[in-house]
Amino acid sequence: MRVAVLSNVFEDNEFKEVEDDLVEVGRSVVTALKEYGHEVSFFDVNEKTFEKLRKANVDMAFNVCERFNGNSFFEPHVAAMLELLGIPYTGSAPLTLALCMNKVKVKEILNYYGIPTPKFQVFYSRNKKVSPDLTFPLIVKPVAMDNSIGITNDAIVNDEKELMRRVSYIIRTYNQPALVEEYIDGREFAVGVWGNNGTAQALPVSEIVFGELEPGMHRIFTYDAKWDKESEIFQKSVEICPVDLPKSLEVKLRKIALDTYKILGARDYGRIDFRLSADGTPYVLELNPNPGISADNTLPKAAKSLGITYNEMINRIFTIALDRYGIKHEIYNMTEIDANKLNSQLESPNPEAK
């Protein structure tokens, strides 16, 4: 099968660590697909890409593009162009990609469906009073940035003065509103999901574990914690999968992850991030419908915990998308033993389980 891998190559490297990872993902996907006998081409997505794709006569696109000309706001447009070109592709549709870029809209939808998410308020300027419904400490984020951009240790604020200072910084620096949420000071989890409709499955739960940090350092997944290998918080943060949890909590996390995935219309694969409150309530922070899938990310780690190699995982995502389009194929996916093992471990979560 002729496959186009849509990814990014960067020249300016404004966020070098993130952008290096995006390049690595694209190259890794190329290698994985070639192992299964596909004829694979790598496309650095820019203004010339779509004309090249139109002429390339590809059967399918594996879309891991997160930028267009270095701008993450155009991520949904790449999927939209594939739609217009009539090229089947992996991953979520433009609407879901665009929706999930706006953390406020996602929270409003989750609230409507009764999915727990931290209380919040949106600030378009600092000339606004904090809602009496919110309780300090709070966390301040850009409304529409990915990869933890804009989230630093200073994102946690303890009073109105600190809040207004941080709100001003976010609005000025990122030219967008600030999302202010109640800070859930608890454990942080992530759940990968793959599949579609009735076949979607929640993968084993991952936990972000923070080691002993210097006084004043918050246990949050900041930009440095994700990307700066020299920082203390990066070196003292580790993602563990699978994590040993009470069965009832594991089932609850996976059930909420599946519900969130379906409510927001995600396709093929995605990742849901959580914080656990002191009373045991899992709060959804966000759904990433185009999550990182380099080897050290959540989905590959979850797959590995099930005995699925990285290349097998990429191939599984690919065949999930083919099946969604109804494209017939004779591509090796997993052995029958592997599939039985997966199904036994990922049976539909029962929220009443103990």
C-alpha positions in Angstrom: 0.0 0.0 0.0 1.3 3.5 -0.9 1.4 5.6 2.3 2.1 9.2 2.9 3.4 10.1 6.4 2.6 13.8 7.1 4.9 15.3 9.7 7.0 18.4 10.2 10.6 19.5 9.8 11.6 22.8 11.4 14.1 25.5 10.7 13.5 28.1 13.4 13.1 25.8 16.4 11.2 28.3 18.5 10.3 25.4 20.8 13.3 23.1 19.9 12.5 20.2 22.2 8.9 19.9 21.0 9.8 20.3 17.4 12.7 17.7 17.6 10.2 15.2 19.0 7.7 15.9 16.2 10.4 15.2 13.6 11.3 12.0 15.4 7.7 10.8 15.4 7.4 11.2 11.7 10.6 9.3 11.0 9.6 6.5 13.4 6.3 6.0 11.8 8.0 5.8 8.4 10.3 3.0 9.7 7.4 1.1 11.3 5.2 1.2 8.2 8.0 0.0 6.0 8.5 -3.0 8.2 5.1 -4.1 7.1 5.9 -3.8 3.4 4.3 -0.5 2.6 5.7 1.9 0.1 6.1 5.0 2.3 6.9 8.6 1.6 7.6 11.3 4.1 6.0 14.7 3.6 7.1 17.8 5.5 3.8 19.7 5.6 4.0 23.2 4.1 2.2 25.2 1.4 3.6 22.9 -1.4 2.6 19.6 0.3 -0.9 19.4 -0.9 -0.1 19.7 -4.6 2.6 17.1 -4.1 0.1 14.8 -2.4 -2.5 15.3 -5.2 0.1 14.0 -7.7 1.5 11.3 -5.5 -1.4 8.9 -5.9 -1.2 7.6 -2.4 -3.7 5.1 -0.9 -3.6 6.4 2.7 -2.0 9.1 4.8 -0.7 8.6 8.3 -1.2 12.1 9.8 1.1 13.0 12.7 1.4 16.7 11.6 1.0 19.2 14.5 2.1 22.4 12.7 1.7 24.2 9.4 4.5 26.5 8.6 5.4 26.3 12.3 1.9 27.3 13.5 0.0 24.8 15.6 -3.3 26.7 15.0 -3.4 25.2 11.5 -3.2 21.6 12.7 -6.9 21.0 11.9 -6.5 22.5 8.4 -4.1 19.7 7.4 -6.8 17.1 8.1 -9.3 19.3 6.2 -7.1 19.4 3.1 -6.8 15.7 3.2 -10.6 15.5 3.2 -10.8 17.9 0.2 -8.2 15.8 -1.6 -10.2 12.7 -0.9 -7.2 11.0 0.8 -8.1 8.6 3.7 -6.0 9.4 6.8 -5.4 8.3 10.3 -6.6 10.2 13.3 -9.4 12.6 14.2 -11.4 14.7 11.8 -10.8 18.5 11.5 -13.8 19.3 13.8 -12.4 17.3 16.7 -8.9 18.6 16.2 -10.1 22.2 16.2 -12.4 21.7 19.1 -9.8 20.1 21.3 -7.4 23.0 20.7 -9.9 25.2 22.7 -9.7 23.9 26.3 -12.7 26.1 27.3 -15.1 24.6 24.7 -13.9 21.1 25.7 -14.6 21.8 29.4 -18.1 23.2 28.5 -19.0 20.1 26.6 -17.7 17.8 29.3 -19.6 19.7 31.9 -22.8 19.3 29.9 -22.3 15.5 29.8 -21.4 15.3 33.5 -17.7 14.4 33.0 -15.7 15.8 36.0 -13.4 18.7 35.0 -11.9 21.4 37.3 -14.0 24.5 37.9 -12.8 27.3 35.7 -13.1 30.9 34.5 -11.8 32.6 31.3 -10.0 35.9 31.4 -9.8 38.1 28.3 -8.0 40.8 30.3 -6.9 41.4 33.8 -9.8 43.8 34.4 -12.1 41.0 35.7 -12.9 39.8 39.2 -12.2 36.2 40.1 -15.3 34.2 40.4 -16.4 33.4 44.0 -17.0 29.9 42.8 -13.2 29.3 42.5 -11.0 28.4 45.4 -7.2 29.1 45.5 -4.8 27.8 44.6 -5.5 28.1 40.9 -3.6 27.2 37.7 -3.4 29.6 34.8 -2.9 28.3 31.2 -3.3 29.6 27.6 -6.7 28.7 26.2 -5.3 27.1 23.1 -1.6 26.0 23.3 -0.4 22.4 23.2 2.6 20.5 24.5 2.4 22.3 27.9 3.6 25.5 26.2 2.8 28.4 28.6 2.7 26.1 31.7 5.6 26.8 34.1 6.0 26.5 37.9 4.5 30.1 38.1 1.3 28.8 36.6 0.1 28.0 40.1 -1.2 31.1 41.9 -2.2 31.4 45.5 -3.9 34.8 45.7 -5.6 37.5 43.4 -2.4 39.5 43.0 -0.5 36.4 41.7 -3.5 35.5 39.5 -3.6 38.9 37.8 0.1 38.9 37.2 -0.1 35.5 35.5 -3.2 36.3 33.5 -1.5 39.4 32.1 1.6 37.3 31.2 -0.5 34.7 29.4 -2.5 37.2 27.4 0.5 39.3 26.5 2.8 36.5 25.6 0.5 34.2 23.7 -2.1 36.7 22.4 -5.0 34.7 23.6 -7.3 34.5 26.7 -6.1 32.8 29.9 -7.9 29.7 31.3 -8.0 29.8 35.1 -8.8 26.5 36.8 -9.0 25.2 40.3 -5.7 23.4 40.9 -6.2 19.7 41.7 -3.3 18.9 44.0 -3.2 15.1 43.5 -1.9 12.3 41.4 -1.7 12.7 37.6 -2.8 10.0 35.2 -3.1 9.5 31.4 -5.1 6.9 29.5 -4.6 6.1 25.9 -7.5 5.0 23.8 -7.6 3.4 20.3 -10.4 2.2 18.1 -13.7 3.6 16.9 -17.4 3.4 17.9 -18.1 0.1 19.7 -14.6 -1.2 19.3 -12.8 1.6 21.1 -10.6 0.3 23.9 -9.0 2.1 26.8 -5.3 1.1 27.3 -3.6 0.5 30.6 -3.4 3.5 32.8 -0.2 5.6 33.1 0.8 7.8 36.0 3.2 10.7 36.0 5.2 10.3 39.2 7.1 13.3 40.6 10.1 12.7 42.8 11.3 14.9 45.7 11.4 18.5 44.4 12.9 21.6 45.9 10.7 23.7 48.1 8.4 25.9 46.0 8.4 23.5 43.0 4.9 22.3 42.1 4.1 18.7 41.0 2.7 19.7 37.6 3.6 18.6 34.1 5.2 21.8 33.0 6.9 22.5 29.7 10.2 21.8 31.4 8.9 18.6 32.9 8.0 17.3 29.4 10.9 18.7 27.3 13.9 20.2 29.2 16.1 17.2 29.9 18.5 19.4 32.0 15.8 20.6 34.3 15.3 19.2 37.8 11.6 18.4 37.3 12.3 16.5 34.0 14.9 14.4 35.7 12.6 13.7 38.7 9.4 13.0 36.7 8.7 9.6 35.3 5.7 8.1 33.5 4.9 4.6 34.8 2.7 2.1 32.9 1.0 0.0 33.9 0.5 1.5 37.4 -0.8 -0.5 40.3 -4.2 0.9 41.2 -7.3 -0.2 43.1 -9.5 -2.0 40.5 -12.3 0.5 41.1 -10.1 3.5 40.3 -8.6 1.9 37.3 -12.0 1.0 35.9 -13.3 4.5 36.6 -10.4 6.2 34.8 -10.7 3.9 31.8 -14.5 4.4 31.7 -14.3 8.2 31.8 -11.5 8.1 29.2 -13.7 6.1 26.8 -16.7 8.4 27.4 -14.6 11.5 26.8 -13.1 10.0 23.7 -16.6 9.3 22.3 -18.2 12.5 23.4 -15.6 14.6 21.7 -15.6 12.5 18.5 -12.0 11.3 18.6 -11.0 8.7 16.0 -8.5 5.9 15.8 -6.4 6.9 18.8 -6.1 9.6 21.5 -5.0 10.4 25.0 -7.0 11.7 28.0 -5.2 13.4 30.9 -6.5 13.3 34.5 -5.9 14.7 38.0 -7.1 12.8 41.0 -8.6 14.9 43.8 -8.3 14.2 47.5 -11.8 12.7 47.6 -10.9 10.2 44.8 -12.6 12.0 41.9 -10.8 11.8 38.6 -10.9 15.2 36.8 -10.4 15.3 33.1 -7.8 18.0 32.1 -7.9 17.5 28.4 -8.2 15.1 25.5 -5.4 15.1 23.0 -6.7 13.8 19.7 -3.3 13.9 18.0 -1.0 12.8 20.9 2.7 12.2 20.7 3.5 8.7 19.7 7.3 8.6 19.9 8.6 5.6 21.8 8.6 7.3 25.3 5.0 8.6 25.1 1.9 7.3 26.7 0.4 5.2 24.0 3.6 3.3 23.1 4.3 2.7 26.8 0.8 1.3 27.3 1.1 -0.9 24.2 4.5 -2.1 25.4 3.0 -3.1 28.7 0.7 -5.4 26.7 3.6 -7.0 24.9 3.0 -5.0 21.7 6.1 -3.5 20.0 6.3 0.0 18.8 6.1 -1.0 15.1 3.1 -3.3 15.9 1.4 -0.4 17.6 1.8 1.9 14.6 0.5 -0.8 12.3 -2.5 -1.3 14.6 -3.4 2.4 14.4 -3.0 2.2 10.7 -5.3 -0.8 10.3 -7.8 0.8 12.7 -8.1 3.7 10.3 -8.3 1.4 7.3 -11.2 -0.5 8.9 -13.0 2.8 9.7 -12.9 3.7 6.0 -13.9 0.2 5.0 -10.7 -0.3 3.0 -10.1 -4.0 2.5 -6.6 -5.1 3.4 -4.6 -8.2 4.2 -2.2 -6.6 6.6 -0.7 -8.5 9.5 -2.0 -6.9 12.6 -1.4 -9.1 15.6 -1.2 -12.8 16.1 -4.4 -14.4 17.4 -2.6 -15.0 20.8 -1.7 -11.3 20.9 -5.2 -10.2 20.1 -6.7 -12.5 22.7 -4.3 -11.2 25.3 -5.3 -7.6 24.4 -9.0 -8.3 24.6 -8.7 -10.1 27.9 -6.9 -7.1 29.5 -9.0 -4.4 27.8 -12.5 -5.8 28.3 -15.2 -3.0 28.6 -14.7 -1.3 31.9 -17.4 -1.9 34.5 -17.7 1.2 36.8 -19.2 -1.1 39.5 -16.1 -3.4 39.6 -14.2 -3.6 42.9 
